[in-house]
Amino acid sequence: MPTRSVESPPHPRAERTVPRWAGALGFASALLLALVVLRWNPLMRLDADIADTSHGWAVDADAMTQACRILTDWVWDPWTMRILTFLVAIWLVWRHAARWTAVWLVVTCALATLVQQTLKAAVDRPRPVWPDPVDSAHYAAFPSGHAMTATVVCGLLLWLLHRYGVVGLVWHTAVAVAVVSVAGVGLTRVWLGVHWTTDVVGGWLLGALMVVLAVGVDIRRRSRNQAHPTDEVPV
């Protein structure tokens, strides 16, 4: 039988903050996308300089490079993140009858993947090419799917923990893991020479934008249903 939620109602300030964040992230994402499409020379030179330097380090530091490959191909791989999302959605339905939240979580991740793949096809940016590559990747470069997926998944899961009132050691640990994962996966992609820095930054910006938009949808839904409590209970 469904259980009444004891979640606190959304704070009015949160509803005002979401459009501001969405606007700022949308502007930054659009600006970076335009500069990449136009191949703005100063940005392209910066990308090339960072790529040349990091690739030189990657070739010389074999142990570090192998660690980055394990992290990016297994721990922070987009499919690992999507499977985690799916498992959380199943757990929400099974443990808490939180059907709407489970659907919201899965649909947001699916939409993020669609946006990412559409932009890759539209921009069709070549990846870095090396005479002595330390790793390989396929399809277009911008935006980084690893960076975008990690940002979306970690951001949504942090929002759920915040929404259900998780605090203390669990909250701080979750934030630390999310920050390390999002930053780490982006750095590994540049280190391994399979993405330009702006690919990663674009993935971070677009992922953050998707999270903010999804949070706005969740907040509006909860505000509309304050008089009719949902069937969700805190984690």
Beta strands, then each sheet from edge to edge (+ up, - down):
end
